[in-house]
Amino acid sequence: MEILVIGGGFAGVWSAAAAARVGRDHASAGARPHITLVSDSDEMVIRPRLYERDPVQMSVLLDRVLKPIGVERVHARVIDIDTAARAVTVADTMGQVRVLDYDRLVLAAGSQVLTPNIPGREFLFNIDTIAAADTLEQHVRKLASVSDAHEGRFTAVVIGAGFTGLEIATELIGRLRELAQANSAHARVILVDRSTEVGPQLGEGPRPFITSSLEQLGIEVRLGSGVSEVTDSQVRLIDGEVIAASTTVWTVGMTASPLTAMVPGDRDPIGRLIVDEYLRVPSTPDVYAAGDTAAATVEDGHVTMQSCQHATPLGKFAGYNVAADLLGLPPVPFAPNPYVTCLDLGAAGAVLTTGWDREVQMTGSEAKAFKHRINTEWIYPPVDDEAAILAQADYLYTWSLD
Ligand SMILES: Cc1cc2nc3c(=O)[nH]c(=O)nc-3n(C[C@H](O)[C@H](O)[C@H](O)COP(=O)(O)OP(=O)(O)OC[C@H]3O[C@@H](n4cnc5c(N)ncnc54)[C@H](O)[C@@H]3O)c2cc1C
């Protein structure tokens, strides 16, 4: 009995751990499913932290989670999924190609930001991966040594006033101000969005606090606008405004992994596989999807978000169900914890909301302390400890908010 998990992010790691837990609890040692996790990285990347300083530190070695629970890891890139043959083709770091067979597959290959096809797109930074976030980090550090003559030296334009755009914009203004003050210069951050509101998908609840935070931090906003061209020293907006800026960060347009297109099934507009209540792809029932590759319908018809908060339980339920399926146990329908968002707003603190209507529960430094605990404790898996990892792999596990 072979379970194959594609992806070593929140969804993939917790799928593998939850499947291992089912094996431990419901089968004798010899009858447990064999679990393999294939990822193109040795690390589980803590993506929600990539807007922070020193992004290269935001990862956990996969072996510290997978080895203690007996999950085999393959470091390779998946290049093909053949659901009819139940076979996944991978290429390792040396380019060697091999085929991994499976009885049940969990696709948890995540998402990626799509940069636009505009002149100068090569000058756009993003914070989608550790490598991309570190490129931005190194660029920001070097700004202190760039020639004084450049007008936009300490100016950043952030495209997208959604969750990621707001977090990086409010982080960057602090970083740039530090550098600018040391050089007797002025720092600017300009947030650009096609929408007529900041945080277009965050709703009415947190907007007043977000808006006042942007004002407090001196972040300029250009709404109903977009970018038409970028160079290494300026940005042209669609209304013709030209902003001198050394740094332009793109945060818009998350799309599911292209591997989703290799699984027969219905997909939503951002490419996610539409799954049933057990997280199976209905037309390909040997395949389950979790995390940013899956669109699951939850409370009152809401669809899961591409978020760590949903990727983690999606992973646990998918892992449970895939192992249960092989062992003849009844599947459990997906039910996440109540929906919460916590948006970091740099020196202005943070805003915590609950529910799909995003009712504000906490703001400012109190919410910032909550965000700090999310980012430094709650989203990390336990390491080097089989009992702790398997305990947290329970789909009923909830964080203690004490
Ligand atoms: C800057 C930023 C801030 C965010 N902030 C928040 C937040 O505050 N709260 C929140 O809930 N969410 C946040 N998110 C979203 C959250 O990080 C994602 O929803 C979450 O990481 C999804 O988990 P996942 O396991 O589905 O995918 P990922 O974490 O993307 O993991 C995918 C895995 O698949 C692997 N993979 C991909 N393709 C292949 C392939 N072809 N072959 C082999 N392996 C492959 C990758 O290496 C990776 O290990 C943020 C995201 C970003 C980028």
The ligand as a MOL file (V3000), in Angstrom:
LIG
                    3D

  0  0  0     0  0            999 V3000
M  V30 BEGIN CTAB
M  V30 COUNTS 53 58 0 0 0
M  V30 BEGIN ATOM
M  V30 1 C 4.3740 36.3560 1.5150 0
M  V30 2 C 3.2690 35.4300 1.9010 0
M  V30 3 C 2.5450 35.6960 3.0630 0
M  V30 4 C 1.5250 34.8500 3.4550 0
M  V30 5 N 0.8630 35.1100 4.6100 0
M  V30 6 C -0.0620 34.2560 5.0610 0
M  V30 7 C -0.7040 34.4540 6.3170 0
M  V30 8 O -0.4500 35.4410 7.0130 0
M  V30 9 N -1.6080 33.5470 6.7160 0
M  V30 10 C -1.9000 32.4430 5.9810 0
M  V30 11 O -2.7200 31.6270 6.4180 0
M  V30 12 N -1.3300 32.2240 4.7730 0
M  V30 13 C -0.3990 33.0940 4.3010 0
M  V30 14 N 0.2110 32.8740 3.1010 0
M  V30 15 C -0.2270 31.7520 2.2740 0
M  V30 16 C 0.4120 30.4380 2.7000 0
M  V30 17 O 1.8050 30.5790 2.8110 0
M  V30 18 C 0.0740 29.3590 1.6920 0
M  V30 19 O -1.3150 29.3000 1.5560 0
M  V30 20 C 0.6180 28.0100 2.1500 0
M  V30 21 O 2.0250 28.0300 2.1310 0
M  V30 22 C 0.0840 26.8960 1.2800 0
M  V30 23 O 0.6190 25.6860 1.7110 0
M  V30 24 P 0.7960 24.4800 0.6840 0
M  V30 25 O 1.4090 23.3600 1.4270 0
M  V30 26 O -0.4720 24.2600 -0.0420 0
M  V30 27 O 1.8010 25.0400 -0.4080 0
M  V30 28 P 3.3080 25.5250 -0.2710 0
M  V30 29 O 3.6000 26.0350 1.0860 0
M  V30 30 O 3.4920 26.4270 -1.4430 0
M  V30 31 O 4.1510 24.2160 -0.5020 0
M  V30 32 C 4.1910 23.5830 -1.7580 0
M  V30 33 C 5.2750 22.5340 -1.7530 0
M  V30 34 O 5.2650 21.8360 -2.9910 0
M  V30 35 C 6.5800 21.7640 -3.5070 0
M  V30 36 N 6.4760 21.6590 -4.9620 0
M  V30 37 C 5.8630 22.5380 -5.7920 0
M  V30 38 N 5.9620 22.1050 -7.0660 0
M  V30 39 C 6.6330 20.9300 -7.0320 0
M  V30 40 C 7.0510 19.9990 -8.0290 0
M  V30 41 N 6.7880 20.1610 -9.3250 0
M  V30 42 N 7.7410 18.9190 -7.6300 0
M  V30 43 C 8.0330 18.7040 -6.3260 0
M  V30 44 N 7.6570 19.5560 -5.3450 0
M  V30 45 C 6.9630 20.6510 -5.6880 0
M  V30 46 C 7.2480 23.0270 -2.9820 0
M  V30 47 O 8.6520 22.9600 -2.9630 0
M  V30 48 C 6.6660 23.0860 -1.5850 0
M  V30 49 O 7.3840 22.2200 -0.7270 0
M  V30 50 C 1.2230 33.7100 2.6720 0
M  V30 51 C 1.9480 33.4410 1.5050 0
M  V30 52 C 2.9670 34.2860 1.1160 0
M  V30 53 C 3.7470 33.9740 -0.1390 0
M  V30 END ATOM
M  V30 BEGIN BOND
M  V30 1 1 1 2
M  V30 2 1 2 3
M  V30 3 2 2 52
M  V30 4 2 3 4
M  V30 5 1 4 5
M  V30 6 1 4 50
M  V30 7 2 5 6
M  V30 8 1 6 7
M  V30 9 1 6 13
M  V30 10 2 7 8
M  V30 11 1 7 9
M  V30 12 1 9 10
M  V30 13 2 10 11
M  V30 14 1 10 12
M  V30 15 2 12 13
M  V30 16 1 13 14
M  V30 17 1 14 15
M  V30 18 1 14 50
M  V30 19 1 15 16
M  V30 20 1 16 17
M  V30 21 1 16 18
M  V30 22 1 18 19
M  V30 23 1 18 20
M  V30 24 1 20 21
M  V30 25 1 20 22
M  V30 26 1 22 23
M  V30 27 1 23 24
M  V30 28 2 24 25
M  V30 29 1 24 26
M  V30 30 1 24 27
M  V30 31 1 27 28
M  V30 32 2 28 29
M  V30 33 1 28 30
M  V30 34 1 28 31
M  V30 35 1 31 32
M  V30 36 1 32 33
M  V30 37 1 33 34
M  V30 38 1 33 48
M  V30 39 1 34 35
M  V30 40 1 35 36
M  V30 41 1 35 46
M  V30 42 1 36 37
M  V30 43 1 36 45
M  V30 44 2 37 38
M  V30 45 1 38 39
M  V30 46 1 39 40
M  V30 47 2 39 45
M  V30 48 1 40 41
M  V30 49 2 40 42
M  V30 50 1 42 43
M  V30 51 2 43 44
M  V30 52 1 44 45
M  V30 53 1 46 47
M  V30 54 1 46 48
M  V30 55 1 48 49
M  V30 56 2 50 51
M  V30 57 1 51 52
M  V30 58 1 52 53
M  V30 END BOND
M  V30 END CTAB
M  END
